[in-house]
């Protein structure tokens, strides 16, 4: 589950379903509120790297086709009721620490939290593979014909190349391993990727987006790209990224449906799968001290309640509860400060432990591994042993595709191709240091 076509014509989805709106009123965007006009690029000049490299990237960035702009309504009134990170409000926002990603801490935490020399080597091989498949304009694509003349297989089978989601996922892999624009090996590559996302961002009024409603997976792509851009800003503190991040976050705020969730496009009932990426982007924004409205976070909490099934499981739209949705729901509850000894957390973790890691569904594994890691203890150790060694064992060992992964028998992998599977597996193996444990000594730095 995760990436898939459902009934959306090759979009990033899971399956179709209906949802009943709740009473919470946030920001509903109807089709009539979305106007067609010429897109405008965010007017920022990046200084992430040398002027010569910047000019080269400018020349290579392909123009983005006109897309539907964001909603016409203003966010000014919303911002007036919002809270930034560290504001001391009742929402309890605090910094999400990424300090585990430094070179020294990464080595130590990988060892302390269950990583191995083999798993760390697998991460490095995955990064090398991703580096080889970056396009000249700094982006990545899930369609291999754009990056290596189809030498890799399988490519993505979706109708879009998902360039913004692909670029976001690749950047999250590099950033998760502590590779910033200052990195000696990958600094230029990371800078180009960040710059591509920033300069491809389209803005109108007080929000900005990458793709419009004509895109098959608009909010999937937006959430992933926003998360990557906000993490880049948090790690680099590059002031030229701040406005771009805030505008992208504003679009997430304005796209939230009245029941607190998000759909493939703004203004319709959504699901927990899409909401997971939006919430993680909002969380990163809070950690970077950007503005996130309290009402938006209250909506997230209500949406979690709406998608809950029984005491600890979660469902996709109106469907039966599933392990993938439960993994997302448990993790988001942890990040929303749910107590470790709360029955919803304890039972949810016990349920995931019984399901064990999947051998093909990396979307489930991605969220479940983070939830198990945050919970810790014997259940995490048992999970980690199986998950870690399986990924190390199944990574492609040689040839052009060395460092990548391909998993059969999962619809998401077919839609996203080898690139998607590689990014998700790499992120799973970075779990030991990507985010500090909520229930550990540094919990107050991480939880929001």
NORGI-V675961 format. One record per residue. N is the residue number from 1. RES is the residue in one letter. PHI is phi in whole degrees, -180 to 180 (* if undefined). PSI is psi as a letter, one per 40 degrees, with the letter a starting at -180 (none if undefined). D_CENTER is the distance of its C-alpha to the mean C-alpha in Angstrom with 1 decimal. Layout:
n = (N,N)
res = (RES,RES)
phi = (PHI,PHI)
psi = (PSI,PSI)
d_center = (D_CENTER,D_CENTER)
This chain:
n = (1,2,3,4,5,6,7,8,9,10,11,12,13,14,15,16,17,18,19,20,21,22,23,24,25,26,27,28,29,30,31,32,33,34,35,36,37,38,39,40,41,42,43,44,45,46,47,48,49,50,51,52,53,54,55,56,57,58,59,60,61,62,63,64,65,66,67,68,69,70,71,72,73,74,75,76,77,78,79,80,81,82,83,84,85,86,87,88,89,90,91,92,93,94,95,96,97,98,99,100,101,102,103,104,105,106,107,108,109,110,111,112,113,114,115,116,117,118,119,120,121,122,123,124,125,126,127,128,129,130,131,132,133,134,135,136,137,138,139,140,141,142,143,144,145,146,147,148,149,150,151,152,153,154,155,156,157,158,159,160,161,162,163,164,165,166,167,168,169,170,171,172,173,174,175,176,177,178,179,180,181,182,183,184,185,186,187,188,189,190,191,192,193,194,195,196,197,198,199,200,201,202,203,204,205,206,207,208,209,210,211,212,213,214,215,216,217,218,219,220,221,222,223,224,225,226,227,228,229,230,231,232,233,234,235,236,237,238,239,240,241,242,243,244,245,246,247,248,249,250,251,252,253,254,255,256,257,258,259,260,261,262,263,264,265,266,267,268,269,270,271,272,273,274,275,276,277,278,279,280,281,282,283,284,285,286,287,288,289,290,291,292,293,294,295,296,297,298,299,300,301,302,303,304,305,306,307,308,309,310,311,312,313,314,315,316,317,318,319,320,321,322,323,324,325,326,327,328,329,330,331,332,333,334,335,336,337,338,339,340,341,342,343,344,345,346,347,348,349,350,351,352,353,354,355,356,357,358,359,360,361,362,363,364,365,366,367,368,369,370,371,372,373,374,375,376,377,378,379,380,381,382,383,384,385,386,387,388,389,390,391,392,393,394,395,396,397,398,399,400,401,402,403,404,405,406,407,408,409,410,411,412,413,414,415,416,417,418,419,420,421,422,423,424,425,426,427,428,429,430,431,432,433,434,435,436,437,438,439,440,441,442,443,444,445,446,447,448)
res = (X,X,X,X,X,X,X,X,X,X,X,X,X,X,X,X,X,X,X,X,X,X,X,X,X,X,X,X,X,X,X,X,X,X,X,X,X,X,X,X,X,X,X,X,X,X,X,X,X,X,X,X,X,X,X,X,X,X,X,X,X,X,X,X,X,X,X,X,X,X,X,X,X,X,X,X,X,X,X,X,X,X,X,X,X,X,X,X,X,X,X,X,X,X,X,X,X,X,X,X,X,X,X,X,X,X,X,X,X,X,X,X,X,X,X,X,X,X,X,X,X,X,X,X,X,X,X,X,X,X,X,X,X,X,X,X,X,X,X,X,X,X,X,X,X,X,X,X,X,X,X,X,X,X,X,X,X,X,X,X,X,X,X,X,X,X,X,X,X,X,X,X,X,X,X,X,X,X,X,X,X,X,X,X,X,X,X,X,X,X,X,X,X,X,X,X,X,X,X,X,X,X,X,X,X,X,X,X,X,X,X,X,X,X,X,X,X,X,X,X,X,X,X,X,X,X,X,X,X,X,X,X,X,X,X,X,X,X,X,X,X,X,X,X,X,X,X,X,X,X,X,X,X,X,X,X,X,X,X,X,X,X,X,X,X,X,X,X,X,X,X,X,X,X,X,X,X,X,X,X,X,X,X,X,X,X,X,X,X,X,X,X,X,X,X,X,X,X,X,X,X,X,X,X,X,X,X,X,X,X,X,X,X,X,X,X,X,X,X,X,X,X,X,X,X,X,X,X,X,X,X,X,X,X,X,X,X,X,X,X,X,X,X,X,X,X,X,X,X,X,X,X,X,X,X,X,X,X,X,X,X,X,X,X,X,X,X,X,X,X,X,X,X,X,X,X,X,X,X,X,X,X,X,X,X,X,X,X,X,X,X,X,X,X,X,X,X,X,X,X,X,X,X,X,X,X,X,X,X,X,X,X,X,X,X,X,X,X,X,X,X,X,X,X,X,X,X,X,X,X,X,X,X,X,X,X,X,X,X,X,X,X,X,X,X,X,X,X)
phi = (*,127,-82,-178,-98,50,-111,-103,73,87,-89,-82,-154,-122,-164,-86,-179,-113,-145,-93,-66,-92,-83,-60,-106,-119,-130,-96,-112,-86,-59,-69,-85,-100,-100,-93,-157,-70,-76,-122,-75,-63,-89,-133,-106,-77,-126,-70,-153,-68,-57,-63,-70,-59,-63,-65,-67,-57,-67,-93,-66,-80,-63,-91,-62,-57,-129,-66,-73,-73,-61,-79,-68,-85,-102,-57,-67,-67,-60,-65,-107,-96,-136,-97,-57,75,-77,72,-83,-70,-71,74,-68,-148,-69,-94,-78,-111,-66,-69,-88,-64,-56,-67,-69,-59,-62,-68,-70,-60,-71,-71,-100,116,-77,-143,-60,-68,-70,-69,-65,-62,-62,-64,-67,-66,-64,-63,-63,-63,-61,-70,-112,-75,-80,-62,-85,97,-93,-126,-138,-83,-99,-70,-62,-85,-117,-145,55,75,-66,-87,-152,-83,-83,-72,-101,-73,-80,-114,-80,51,-64,-77,-66,-63,-65,-63,-63,-63,-63,-61,-65,-69,-64,-62,-94,82,-90,-108,-59,-89,-67,-64,-85,-117,-57,-64,-61,-65,-60,-65,-65,-62,-64,-59,-63,-64,-79,-87,-67,-109,-130,-145,58,-122,-149,-150,-150,-100,-132,-96,-71,-74,-77,-72,-138,-53,-79,-59,-63,-65,-63,-66,-65,-65,-58,-65,-66,-69,-66,-62,-66,-62,-80,-103,56,-71,-61,-71,-92,-59,-65,-61,-62,-64,-64,-66,-65,-58,-65,-62,-59,-72,-90,-65,-76,-66,-89,98,-106,-136,-116,-61,-134,-63,94,-133,-60,-116,-145,-69,-63,-70,-61,-56,-69,-67,-66,-65,-67,-62,-63,-65,-64,-61,-63,-88,65,-90,-92,-131,-65,-60,-62,-65,-70,-61,-63,-60,-61,-67,-67,-61,-65,-67,-89,-71,-129,77,-77,-142,-95,-133,-122,-98,51,-98,-77,-70,-62,-139,-70,-65,-67,-66,-61,-66,-61,-64,-63,-66,-64,-62,-72,-98,75,-65,-62,-61,-93,-66,-61,-63,-80,-57,-69,-63,-67,-62,-64,-62,-61,-69,-71,64,-63,-83,-93,-144,-87,-73,-67,-61,-60,-60,-74,-65,-63,-64,-64,-64,-63,-63,-74,75,79,-59,-64,-66,-61,-68,-61,-62,-56,-74,-67,-59,-70,-66,-67,-61,-72,-100,-69,-63,-88,-155,81,-59,-93,-56,94,-102,-132,-140,-120,-79,63,-143,-62,-60,-65,-67,-70,-89,73,-61,-60,-60,-60,-67,-63,-66,-66,-62,-63,-62,-75,-94,-59,-66,-140,-61,-131,-68,-64,-63,-91,-94,-65,-102,-59,-66,-77,-101,-73,-137)
psi = (i,c,h,i,d,b,f,e,f,e,i,h,a,d,i,i,i,i,i,h,i,a,e,h,h,b,h,h,h,i,d,e,e,h,i,h,i,h,i,h,i,h,g,i,h,i,f,e,a,i,d,d,d,d,d,d,d,d,d,e,h,h,h,h,i,h,i,h,i,i,i,d,i,i,e,d,d,d,d,d,e,i,h,i,i,e,e,f,i,e,d,f,h,i,h,h,h,e,e,e,e,i,d,d,d,d,d,d,d,d,d,d,e,e,i,i,d,d,d,d,d,d,d,d,d,d,d,d,d,d,d,e,e,h,i,d,e,e,i,i,i,e,h,e,d,e,d,f,f,e,d,i,i,i,i,i,e,i,e,i,e,f,d,d,d,d,d,d,d,d,d,d,d,d,d,d,e,e,h,i,e,e,h,d,d,e,d,d,d,d,d,d,d,d,d,d,d,d,e,e,h,h,i,h,b,f,i,i,i,d,i,a,e,e,i,d,f,d,d,d,d,d,d,d,d,d,d,d,d,d,d,d,d,d,d,d,f,h,d,e,e,d,d,d,d,d,d,d,d,d,d,d,d,d,e,h,i,e,e,e,a,i,a,d,i,i,e,i,i,a,i,d,d,d,d,d,d,d,d,d,d,d,d,d,d,d,d,e,f,i,h,h,i,d,d,d,d,d,d,d,d,d,d,d,d,d,e,i,h,a,d,e,i,i,i,h,b,e,i,i,i,i,d,d,d,d,d,d,d,d,d,d,d,d,e,f,f,h,i,d,e,h,d,d,d,d,d,d,d,d,d,d,d,d,d,i,i,i,e,d,g,d,d,d,d,d,d,d,d,d,d,d,d,d,d,a,a,d,d,d,d,d,d,d,d,d,d,d,d,d,d,d,d,e,h,h,e,i,a,d,e,h,e,i,i,h,h,i,f,h,d,d,d,d,d,e,a,d,d,d,d,d,d,d,d,d,d,d,e,e,d,d,e,d,h,i,h,d,e,a,d,f,d,d,d,d,i,none)
d_center = (15.3,11.9,12.6,16.2,18.8,20.4,22.8,20.8,22.3,19.8,16.6,13.3,14.5,16.3,19.6,21.5,22.7,24.2,23.5,25.9,25.0,25.6,27.7,25.2,25.3,22.4,21.7,22.5,22.4,25.0,25.7,28.7,26.7,24.9,27.3,27.6,28.3,27.8,24.5,24.7,22.6,21.6,24.6,23.6,25.1,22.9,24.7,22.2,24.7,28.2,29.7,30.7,27.2,25.8,28.6,27.9,24.3,25.6,28.1,25.7,23.0,23.7,24.3,22.0,23.9,24.7,22.2,22.7,22.2,20.5,22.8,26.1,26.2,25.9,23.5,26.2,27.5,24.1,23.6,27.0,26.0,22.8,22.1,20.5,19.5,22.6,24.6,26.3,25.9,26.1,22.4,22.3,19.5,19.7,18.0,15.0,16.6,15.2,18.8,18.4,17.1,20.5,22.7,25.1,22.8,20.6,23.8,25.2,22.2,21.6,25.2,25.4,22.4,23.1,22.1,24.9,26.2,25.3,21.6,21.4,23.3,20.9,18.0,20.3,21.4,17.9,17.3,20.7,20.0,16.9,19.2,21.8,19.8,18.7,20.6,23.2,21.4,18.5,16.1,15.1,15.9,15.6,19.3,21.3,24.3,22.7,22.2,24.9,27.3,26.1,27.2,24.2,24.0,22.7,20.8,18.5,20.7,18.8,20.7,18.2,17.0,13.5,13.9,11.2,8.4,10.4,10.9,7.3,6.9,10.4,10.2,7.7,10.5,13.2,12.1,11.6,15.2,16.5,17.0,17.4,19.7,22.5,22.1,25.3,24.0,20.7,21.0,22.1,19.4,16.6,18.6,18.9,15.2,14.6,17.8,17.0,14.0,16.2,19.3,17.8,16.7,19.3,20.9,23.5,25.0,22.4,19.0,17.3,15.2,14.7,16.0,18.5,19.5,21.1,17.7,17.2,13.5,13.3,10.9,8.4,8.7,9.0,6.0,3.8,7.0,7.7,5.3,6.9,10.1,10.4,10.0,12.6,14.7,14.7,15.8,18.2,19.5,20.3,21.8,21.4,17.7,18.2,19.4,16.7,14.0,16.2,16.9,13.3,12.9,16.3,15.3,12.8,15.8,18.3,16.4,16.4,19.1,22.2,21.3,18.2,15.6,14.0,15.1,14.5,16.6,17.7,20.8,20.7,20.0,16.6,15.2,13.2,10.8,9.7,10.1,7.8,4.6,7.5,8.8,6.4,6.7,10.3,10.7,9.9,12.3,14.8,14.9,15.5,18.3,17.2,18.7,17.1,19.8,21.0,21.5,17.8,17.2,20.3,19.0,16.0,18.7,20.9,18.4,17.9,21.7,22.0,19.9,21.6,24.3,27.0,26.6,23.4,21.8,19.5,19.8,18.3,20.1,23.8,23.5,24.5,22.3,20.3,18.9,15.4,15.4,17.3,14.8,12.1,14.9,16.3,13.3,12.8,16.6,16.7,14.4,16.8,19.7,21.2,24.0,23.8,27.1,26.2,27.2,23.9,22.1,25.0,25.5,21.9,21.6,25.0,24.0,21.0,23.3,25.8,23.5,22.7,20.1,19.9,21.3,19.3,16.5,13.6,11.2,13.6,14.1,10.6,10.7,14.4,14.7,12.8,15.0,18.1,17.6,17.3,20.5,22.3,25.9,27.6,25.1,22.3,24.8,25.8,22.3,21.3,24.6,23.9,20.2,20.7,24.0,23.0,20.2,22.7,25.4,23.6,22.3,24.4,27.1,28.7,29.2,27.0,24.1,24.5,21.4,19.4,19.1,20.1,20.2,22.7,23.2,19.8,19.1,15.4,16.5,19.2,17.1,14.6,17.4,17.7,15.0,12.3,14.2,14.6,11.0,10.2,13.6,13.3,10.3,12.5,15.4,14.0,13.8,17.2,16.4,12.7,13.4,17.0,18.2,18.5,21.9,23.2,25.3,22.5,21.2,22.2,20.2,16.9,17.4,17.1)
